[in-house]
């Protein structure tokens, strides 16, 4: 009957694990500690050794652990003889602070198990073995220093269903290997929302057409050739007799005396009219400078991730993927469930504007998470080289950035 209860408890824990999707982290390790039996068993305190493994649900406060141990206690009723005791158990863990992704994780636990306790009959001296179901309460912690290592300590109070008076205390240390999950990054001050700078309006250039007016005096120059031949009639008075008569005839032609003055005036204004037009031409250049101030597509995607606007970030990410050829390559850095995780990922590139974008992915159970991608590369080899240079934040907890061709990005 007790074994059936243990099996049902384990099945319930596995069901909870499946509902949560990918676990936060898993571990396996070895245990060593001290076991202090109830005095009614006539057994002395002894050391024990065992194995432990388990998993913590992703970004949650709960998990499961499984343990098997063996001890060789001695009995007051059989001096010098070592007996054999063994136990197996399953425990539901609940975090006391923080979440399962943190480096240090204290917890309390409740669980069920089974025990084989050696007994010496005081009258006959024969050894018997009591097999019974157990329940226990525990208090302990895990610490993950990095590089796949995990260690912890736990104190446990155990009592049996066969006899509620049969109790024991266990104190143990654990050392093992962990994988999966990620350590939560230290909180960083979130940058203030980026306000687009006002586009400077270039001053209107001075009208260039106005200086064109001075060319008007040029027609005066054109009249010069017509007036120059006029002095030729002057030799006419050389004739002795007709001189008085020809003089009145020449007067109408020479009547406009001003023409000789324009002959010298036109050369001076000509250089003034030609020189002014060239300087104003460079004026139209300044309006193109402020284009970058409106922000590039990369900046808009990063701003959406920093502000936790997942709808905008997904829209911009899909637009970016659709704009690129399907045979191009990119790097998937991680799969995140929470907007705060993506904020920390952006902060992992201090002083830079990385080419980050996201795409949705459906997990088991129908839950949707976010895939975070970096960059656009021409080949898989180029993407693999870039994956080796990502910040250490994306390599913690056993994570490995992976190249994907844009046409094969998974949706579930």
C-alpha positions in Angstrom: 0.0 0.0 0.0 2.8 2.4 0.9 4.7 1.6 -2.3 1.6 2.5 -4.3 1.4 5.9 -2.6 5.1 6.5 -3.5 4.4 5.6 -7.2 1.4 7.9 -7.3 3.4 10.8 -5.8 6.2 10.3 -8.3 3.7 10.2 -11.2 2.1 13.5 -9.9 5.5 15.2 -9.8 6.3 14.0 -13.4 3.0 15.4 -14.5 3.7 18.8 -13.0 7.1 18.8 -14.7 5.5 18.2 -18.1 3.0 21.0 -17.6 5.8 23.5 -16.9 7.6 22.8 -20.2 11.4 22.8 -20.1 12.9 22.6 -16.6 14.8 25.5 -15.1 17.7 23.2 -14.3 18.4 19.5 -13.4 21.0 17.9 -11.3 22.5 14.6 -10.2 24.9 14.2 -7.3 26.2 12.1 -4.4 25.3 12.5 -0.8 27.0 11.9 2.5 25.7 12.6 6.0 24.7 11.4 9.4 21.6 9.4 10.3 20.3 9.4 13.9 17.7 6.7 14.5 15.0 6.7 17.2 16.3 5.2 20.4 13.5 2.6 20.4 15.3 0.7 17.6 18.4 0.3 19.8 20.4 1.5 16.8 23.3 3.9 17.1 23.9 7.0 14.9 25.9 6.2 11.8 27.1 7.8 8.5 25.2 7.1 5.3 26.0 7.5 1.5 23.5 8.0 -1.3 22.5 9.4 -4.7 20.3 12.3 -5.4 18.8 13.9 -8.5 16.0 16.2 -9.4 14.8 19.2 -11.4 13.5 22.7 -10.8 10.8 24.1 -13.0 11.7 27.0 -15.3 11.5 30.5 -13.7 9.4 29.0 -10.9 9.6 28.4 -7.2 9.0 24.6 -7.2 10.8 21.4 -8.1 11.2 17.7 -7.3 14.1 15.6 -5.9 14.7 11.9 -5.6 17.0 10.2 -3.2 18.3 6.7 -2.3 20.7 6.1 0.6 22.3 3.2 2.5 23.7 3.1 6.0 25.4 0.5 8.3 24.3 1.3 11.8 25.2 -0.8 14.9 22.8 -2.1 17.5 23.2 -2.1 21.3 21.7 -5.6 21.2 24.4 -7.0 18.9 27.8 -5.4 19.8 30.4 -5.3 17.0 27.9 -6.2 14.3 27.1 -3.9 11.5 23.5 -4.0 10.2 22.1 -2.7 6.9 19.5 0.0 6.5 18.3 1.6 3.2 15.8 4.3 2.2 14.3 5.8 -1.0 12.2 8.9 -1.2 10.7 11.6 -3.4 10.3 15.2 -2.3 8.4 18.2 -3.5 10.5 21.4 -3.1 9.3 24.9 -2.6 11.7 27.9 -2.8 11.9 30.3 0.2 13.1 33.4 -1.8 14.0 34.4 -5.3 13.3 32.0 -8.1 14.8 28.8 -9.5 17.1 30.7 -11.9 19.1 32.4 -9.1 22.5 31.2 -8.1 21.6 30.5 -4.4 18.2 28.8 -3.8 16.9 27.9 -0.2 13.9 25.6 0.0 11.6 23.5 2.2 10.4 20.1 1.2 7.7 17.5 1.9 7.8 14.0 0.6 7.1 10.2 0.8 9.3 7.2 0.8 10.1 3.7 2.0 12.6 2.4 4.5 14.1 -1.0 5.5 15.1 -0.7 9.2 17.1 -3.6 10.9 15.7 -4.8 14.2 17.3 -7.1 16.8 14.9 -9.2 18.9 15.9 -8.6 22.5 14.7 -12.1 23.6 16.1 -14.3 20.8 18.9 -12.0 19.3 17.6 -12.7 15.8 17.8 -9.9 13.2 14.6 -8.8 11.5 13.9 -6.1 8.9 11.0 -3.7 9.2 9.8 -2.4 5.9 7.5 0.6 6.0 6.4 3.7 4.2 7.7 7.0 5.4 6.9 10.7 5.3 9.4 13.5 5.9 10.0 17.2 6.1 13.2 18.9 5.0 15.0 22.2 5.0 18.0 23.0 2.7 19.6 25.0 0.0 21.3 24.7 -3.4 24.2 26.8 -4.7 25.4 26.8 -8.3 28.9 28.4 -8.6 29.0 27.9 -12.3 30.8 25.5 -14.7 28.0 22.9 -14.3 28.7 22.4 -10.5 26.1 22.3 -7.8 26.3 21.7 -4.0 24.0 21.9 -1.1 23.0 20.8 2.4 19.8 19.5 3.9 18.3 18.5 7.2 15.5 16.1 7.2 13.0 14.7 9.8 11.6 11.3 9.0 8.8 9.2 10.6 7.3 5.8 9.6 3.7 5.0 9.0 4.1 1.6 10.7 4.9 3.2 14.0 4.6 7.0 14.4 7.0 6.8 17.3 9.8 5.5 15.1 11.5 8.7 13.9 15.0 9.6 12.7 17.0 12.8 11.9 19.2 13.1 8.8 21.8 15.8 8.1 23.5 15.6 4.7 25.7 17.4 2.1 25.4 17.0 -1.6 27.8 17.6 -4.5 26.9 17.1 -8.1 26.5 18.2 -11.7 23.8 20.5 -13.1 22.6 21.5 -16.5 19.9 23.6 -18.1 18.4 26.8 -16.9 20.3 30.0 -16.6 21.5 32.2 -13.7 19.6 35.4 -13.3 21.6 38.4 -14.3 22.2 41.2 -11.7 19.5 43.8 -12.1 20.8 46.7 -14.2 19.2 50.2 -14.3 16.9 50.3 -17.3 17.7 53.0 -19.8 15.4 55.9 -20.1 13.0 55.7 -23.0 14.7 57.0 -26.1 13.0 60.1 -27.3 13.5 60.9 -31.0 15.4 64.1 -31.4 13.6 66.8 -33.3 14.6 67.0 -36.9 16.5 70.2 -37.4 15.0 72.4 -40.1 17.6 73.8 -42.3 17.2 77.6 -43.0 15.8 78.3 -46.3 18.6 79.3 -48.7 18.7 82.8 -50.0 17.0 83.1 -53.4 19.6 82.4 -56.0 17.6 83.9 -58.9 17.7 87.4 -57.5 21.3 88.1 -58.6 20.4 87.2 -62.2 18.8 90.6 -62.6 22.2 92.5 -63.2 22.7 91.0 -66.6 20.1 93.5 -67.9 22.9 96.0 -68.8 24.3 93.5 -71.3 22.0 94.8 -74.1 23.8 98.1 -73.8 26.9 96.4 -75.0 25.1 95.0 -78.0 24.4 98.5 -79.1 28.1 99.5 -79.2 28.8 98.0 -82.6 26.0 100.0 -84.1 27.4 103.4 -82.7 31.1 102.8 -83.6 30.7 103.3 -87.3 29.1 106.7 -86.6 32.5 108.5 -86.3 33.3 107.5 -89.9 31.2 110.3 -91.5 33.4 112.9 -89.7 35.9 113.1 -92.5 33.2 114.4 -94.8 33.9 118.0 -93.9 37.3 117.6 -95.7 35.5 118.8 -98.9 35.8 122.5 -99.1 32.4 123.4 -100.4 29.9 120.8 -99.0 31.2 120.9 -95.5 28.5 123.3 -94.3 25.8 121.2 -95.9 26.9 117.8 -94.6 27.3 119.0 -91.1 23.5 119.2 -90.5 23.1 115.7 -92.0 25.5 114.1 -89.5 23.7 115.8 -86.5 20.8 113.4 -86.4 23.1 110.4 -86.3 25.4 111.9 -83.6 22.4 113.4 -81.7 22.7 110.8 -79.0 26.0 111.8 -77.4 25.7 109.4 -74.5 26.6 106.2 -76.6 30.3 106.7 -76.1 29.8 106.5 -72.3 28.3 102.9 -72.3 31.2 101.7 -74.3 33.5 101.8 -71.2 30.7 101.0 -68.6 29.7 97.4 -69.6 33.1 95.7 -68.8 32.9 96.7 -65.1 29.6 95.1 -64.2 30.2 91.8 -66.1 32.5 90.2 -63.4 30.0 91.1 -60.6 27.1 89.3 -62.3 29.0 86.0 -62.9 30.7 85.6 -59.5 27.8 85.5 -57.0 25.9 82.3 -58.2 28.4 79.5 -57.2 28.5 80.0 -53.4 24.8 79.3 -52.6 24.8 75.8 -54.4 26.2 73.8 -51.3 23.3 74.9 -49.1 21.0 71.9 -49.9 23.4 69.4 -48.2 22.4 69.9 -44.5 18.9 68.4 -44.8 20.3 64.8 -45.3 22.3 64.8 -42.1 19.5 64.3 -39.5 18.1 61.1 -41.2 19.9 58.8 -38.7 18.5 60.8 -35.7 15.1 59.1 -36.4 16.5 55.8 -35.4 17.4 52.7 -37.5 15.4 49.4 -37.5 17.9 47.9 -35.1 17.3 50.7 -32.6 13.6 50.4 -32.9 13.8 46.6 -32.2 16.1 47.2 -29.1 13.8 49.9 -27.8 10.8 47.6 -28.0 12.7 44.8 -26.0 13.9 47.3 -23.4 10.4 48.6 -22.8 8.9 45.1 -22.7 6.6 45.8 -25.7 6.4 42.2 -26.9 3.7 42.9 -29.5 5.9 45.6 -31.2 9.1 43.5 -30.8 7.4 40.5 -32.5 6.0 42.7 -35.3 9.5 44.2 -36.0 11.1 40.8 -35.8 8.8 39.3 -38.4 9.3 42.3 -40.7 13.1 41.8 -40.4 13.0 38.1 -41.1 10.6 38.6 -44.1 13.0 41.2 -45.6 16.0 38.9 -45.6 16.7 36.0 -48.1 15.7 32.6 -46.6 19.2 31.1 -47.3 20.9 33.6 -44.9 21.9 32.5 -41.4 21.4 33.8 -37.9 22.2 32.7 -34.2 19.6 31.7 -31.7 20.9 32.9 -28.3 18.1 31.7 -26.0 14.4 30.9 -25.5 12.8 33.2 -22.9 9.4 33.2 -21.2 9.4 36.6 -19.6 10.0 40.2 -21.0 12.4 40.8 -18.1 14.7 38.1 -19.4 14.9 39.8 -22.8 15.7 43.1 -21.1 18.7 41.5 -19.4 19.8 40.0 -22.7 19.9 43.4 -24.3 21.8 44.8 -21.3 24.4 42.0 -21.9 25.8 44.1 -24.8 26.9 47.3 -22.9 27.7 50.3 -25.1 26.6 48.5 -28.2 23.5 48.2 -30.4 23.4 44.4 -31.3 21.3 43.3 -34.2 18.8 41.4 -32.0 15.3 40.3 -33.0 12.7 37.8 -31.7 10.3 35.2 -33.1 7.6 33.2 -31.3 7.8 29.5 -30.5 5.1 27.2 -29.1 6.1 24.9 -26.2 4.5 21.7 -25.0 1.1 22.4 -23.4 0.4 25.4 -25.8 2.5 27.9 -24.0 4.2 30.5 -26.2 7.8 31.7 -25.6 10.2 34.0 -27.4 13.3 33.0 -29.4 16.0 35.6 -29.3 18.2 35.8 -32.4 21.4 37.7 -33.2 22.8 38.9 -36.5 22.5 38.1 -40.3 25.3 35.9 -41.8 26.0 34.7 -45.3 27.0 31.1 -44.3 26.7 28.6 -41.4 30.5 28.7 -40.9 30.4 32.5 -40.4 27.4 32.2 -38.0 29.3 29.5 -36.0 32.4 31.8 -35.7 30.2 34.6 -34.4 28.4 32.3 -31.9 31.8 31.7 -30.2 32.1 35.5 -29.5 28.7 36.2 -27.8 28.8 37.5 -24.2 29.3 35.0 -21.4 25.7 35.7 -20.2 24.4 33.4 -23.0 26.8 30.5 -22.1 25.8 30.2 -18.4 23.9 27.2 -17.1 24.9 24.9 -20.0 23.3 27.2 -22.7 24.8 26.9 -26.3 23.9 29.5 -29.0 22.9 27.7 -32.2 23.0 28.8 -35.9 19.8 28.6 -37.9 19.0 29.3 -41.5 16.3 32.0 -41.7 14.0 29.7 -43.7 14.2 26.9 -41.0 13.5 29.0 -37.8 11.3 26.6 -35.7 7.8 27.7 -34.8 7.2 25.0 -32.1 
